[in-house]
Amino acid sequence: MAKIRVYELAKKLNLTNKAFLKKLKDMKIAAKSHMSSLEEDIVDKIKQKMFGKKNKQDEVKIKSN
């Protein structure tokens, strides 16, 4: 499984490191600093809590010609 740093995910979510660490603390996810690593399953859990659940059916990609 791939790991991602807290600061990288914060940047993708357009949040400051400090604000993102506070959100992680509120979600009871352990991260000591912006350099902490997050497992892929934890990242999915964070995204679901922040943006709601995503169905696999909604992720249909259409190729343009």
Sine and cosine of phi, psi and omega as CSV:
sin_phi,cos_phi,sin_psi,cos_psi,sin_omega,cos_omega
0.00,0.00,0.60,-0.80,0.01,-1.00
-0.99,0.12,0.58,-0.82,0.07,-1.00
-0.94,-0.35,0.47,-0.88,0.03,-1.00
-0.73,-0.68,0.59,-0.81,0.02,-1.00
-0.98,0.21,0.47,-0.88,-0.01,-1.00
-0.85,0.53,-0.69,0.72,-0.05,-1.00
-0.91,0.41,-0.53,0.85,0.02,-1.00
-0.93,0.37,-0.69,0.72,0.02,-1.00
-0.92,0.38,-0.62,0.78,0.05,-1.00
-0.86,0.50,-0.66,0.75,0.01,-1.00
-0.91,0.42,-0.67,0.74,0.03,-1.00
-0.90,0.44,-0.56,0.83,-0.03,-1.00
-1.00,0.00,0.07,1.00,0.03,-1.00
0.87,0.49,0.70,0.72,0.04,-1.00
-0.83,-0.56,0.42,-0.91,0.13,-0.99
-0.97,0.24,0.37,-0.93,0.01,-1.00
-0.86,0.51,-0.68,0.73,-0.04,-1.00
-0.89,0.45,-0.71,0.71,0.00,-1.00
-0.92,0.40,-0.63,0.77,-0.01,-1.00
-0.93,0.37,-0.64,0.77,0.05,-1.00
-0.89,0.45,-0.59,0.81,0.05,-1.00
-0.91,0.42,-0.67,0.74,0.03,-1.00
-0.89,0.46,-0.65,0.76,0.03,-1.00
-0.89,0.46,-0.66,0.75,0.03,-1.00
-0.89,0.45,-0.66,0.75,0.03,-1.00
-0.90,0.44,-0.52,0.85,0.03,-1.00
-1.00,0.08,0.04,1.00,-0.02,-1.00
0.88,0.48,0.63,0.78,0.08,-1.00
-0.95,-0.31,0.83,-0.55,-0.08,-1.00
-0.97,0.25,0.86,-0.51,0.12,-0.99
-0.47,-0.88,0.89,-0.45,-0.07,-1.00
-0.98,0.20,-0.58,0.82,-0.03,-1.00
-0.49,-0.87,0.01,-1.00,0.00,-1.00
-0.93,0.38,-0.28,0.96,0.00,-1.00
-1.00,-0.02,-0.03,1.00,0.03,-1.00
-0.91,0.42,0.50,-0.86,0.01,-1.00
-0.99,-0.15,0.55,-0.83,0.03,-1.00
-0.85,-0.52,0.71,-0.71,0.06,-1.00
-0.95,0.31,0.36,-0.93,-0.05,-1.00
-0.88,0.48,-0.63,0.78,0.01,-1.00
-0.93,0.37,-0.54,0.84,0.06,-1.00
-0.94,0.35,-0.64,0.77,0.04,-1.00
-0.88,0.48,-0.69,0.73,0.04,-1.00
-0.88,0.47,-0.66,0.75,0.02,-1.00
-0.89,0.46,-0.67,0.75,0.02,-1.00
-0.89,0.46,-0.73,0.68,-0.01,-1.00
-0.89,0.45,-0.63,0.78,0.02,-1.00
-0.91,0.42,-0.67,0.75,0.00,-1.00
-0.93,0.36,-0.56,0.83,-0.04,-1.00
-0.99,0.14,-0.59,0.81,-0.12,-0.99
-0.89,-0.46,0.04,1.00,-0.04,-1.00
1.00,0.00,0.15,-0.99,-0.05,-1.00
-0.97,0.23,0.58,-0.81,0.04,-1.00
-0.92,-0.40,0.78,-0.62,0.06,-1.00
-1.00,0.03,0.57,-0.82,0.04,-1.00
-0.90,0.44,-0.50,0.87,-0.02,-1.00
-0.93,0.38,-0.47,0.88,-0.02,-1.00
-0.96,0.27,-0.25,0.97,-0.07,-1.00
-1.00,-0.08,0.55,0.84,0.03,-1.00
-0.97,0.24,0.81,-0.58,-0.02,-1.00
-0.97,-0.23,0.69,-0.73,-0.02,-1.00
-0.92,-0.39,0.78,-0.62,0.03,-1.00
-1.00,0.07,0.67,-0.74,0.05,-1.00
-1.00,-0.02,0.50,-0.86,-0.01,-1.00
-1.00,-0.05,0.00,0.00,0.00,0.00
